[in-house]
Amino acid sequence: AYIYGWQRRFWQGSHDHRGTPEAPGRVLTLIESAGARCAGMAYEVTPDTFEHLDHREKNGYLRIFTPLHWLDESGETEGVVYLAGADNEAYLGPASDHDIAAHIARSHGPSGPNSDYVLKLAQALRDMGEHDEHVFAIEKQLLALLS
């Protein structure tokens, strides 16, 4: 599925999954961007699942309703995305690709190395046949730092 008008950025801090309170990792948020197209996975979830997701995404994320388009069929439906704006305490904001990758390379939390999050996301996007300039730029810098 995909949404229009949004793009991914590693601008959100994670002190409970990919980092710690003392050394937060960097995870994705979505930022508004006219003309952008952001592809990903969409799931039908139950109210109980939303309770779990709301708890998991408690680190500054808000639920936003947006039109959701399907990759393999026409039409749209209402979808929900989680995004973290600049007004939350875990927001780290923009930085250079190198600085973001260096931050990710040294971060680790209860859900594992921050680098795994980036590398698995990049591979999932490739498996879908999707290109995300920001994700792939961070992945490239990260791989150089990890080698």
N, C-alpha and C positions, 0 to 999 in steps of 0.2 A: 504494500500500500504506500501511498505518498500523500504529502500535504504541500500546499503551495504557500509561499510567503514566509517560510521559516528555513533556517539552516543551523547545523550543529556547530557548537563551539565548546572547547574544553576550558570553560571559564568558571565552573562551579567547583567548590571545594568539597571533599568527602572525608569527614572525620570518623565515619562509622562503617564504611565498607572498604574503600581503597586507600585509606590513610587512618590516622589517629587524631585525637583532639590536639596533640602537640605538633603533629606533622601531617596535616590533611593532604590527601591525594587530589588529583584533578579528574573530574568526570564531566560528562556532557550536560549542556543545557541547550535550549533552542533560542535563537534570537530572530527577531523579525527582519526580513530582507525581501524587499519588493522583487518579484519575479523569480525568487528562489523556488526550488523543488527539492523536498527532503523525503527520501524513500526509506522505508524500514518495514518492520513486521507489525501487523495489527492482529489483535486477538479479541474474541468475544469473551467478556469476563462477567462473573456473577457479583452480586453485592458483597459476598464474603471475600471474594478475591480483591475487590476494591479496598476493603478494610486492610488487607495485607499490603497491597500496593501503597496505600496512603501512609502506612507505618514505615515501609521501606523507603519511601521517597520523602520522609519527614524533614530531611536536611535542607529545608529552604524551597522545596518544590511546591508549585501550585498546579491544580488541575485546570486545564483550558480546553474548552470545546472548540473544535475546528472541523471544517469539511474534510472528509477522508476519501481519497480516490483509490481505486483498485488498479494494480499494475496490469491485470489480465482481463479486465472487463470495463465497460463504460459505466458512467453514473457515479454517484457519490452518496455517502452516508455521513452522519455525524460521528466524529471520533473524539477521543479524549487523549490529550498529551500532557505530560508533566514538564513544566519548565521552571527554571529558577531565575528570577530577575536580579538586577543589581541591588535591590533593596533588602536582600537577606544577608544575615551575618556570615554565611559560609561562602558567599560570592567572592571569587578571586579576581575575576575580570580578565581583560585581554593581556597578552604578553606575546613576545616573539615566538615563532614556532620552536626555535631552539630552546628557549627558556621553558616553554610548556613541556617539551619532551624531557628536558633535564629534570624538571620537577616530577614528572611521571616516573622517570627511571629510578629515582631514589625513594619513591613512595610505596608503602605496603600497609595493608590493613587486614581486618578480620576476613574479608572476602578474597584475600590474596594480593599478589603484586599488582600495582596499578598498571604496569606494562601489559599484563595479560588482558586487561579490559580493552586496551587500545588495539592490541594485535588481533584479538578475537573479533572485535567490531570490524576492523579493516577487512579481515578474511570473510566475514559474513556479508559485507557489502559487495565484495568481489564475487562471492557465490551467487548473489542476486543479480549480478551484472550491472551494479550501480557504481558510480564514481562520486566520491565526496572529497573535494580538493583539500579541505581543512584536515579531515581525518587522515588522508593519505600523506599529507605533508608532515603531520605530527608523527605518523608511523615511520616515515623515512628518517627523520631526525632521531627518533627513538632507537631504531635499529642500528644506526651509526654509533650511538652512545653505548649500546649494549654489546657491540662486537669488540 
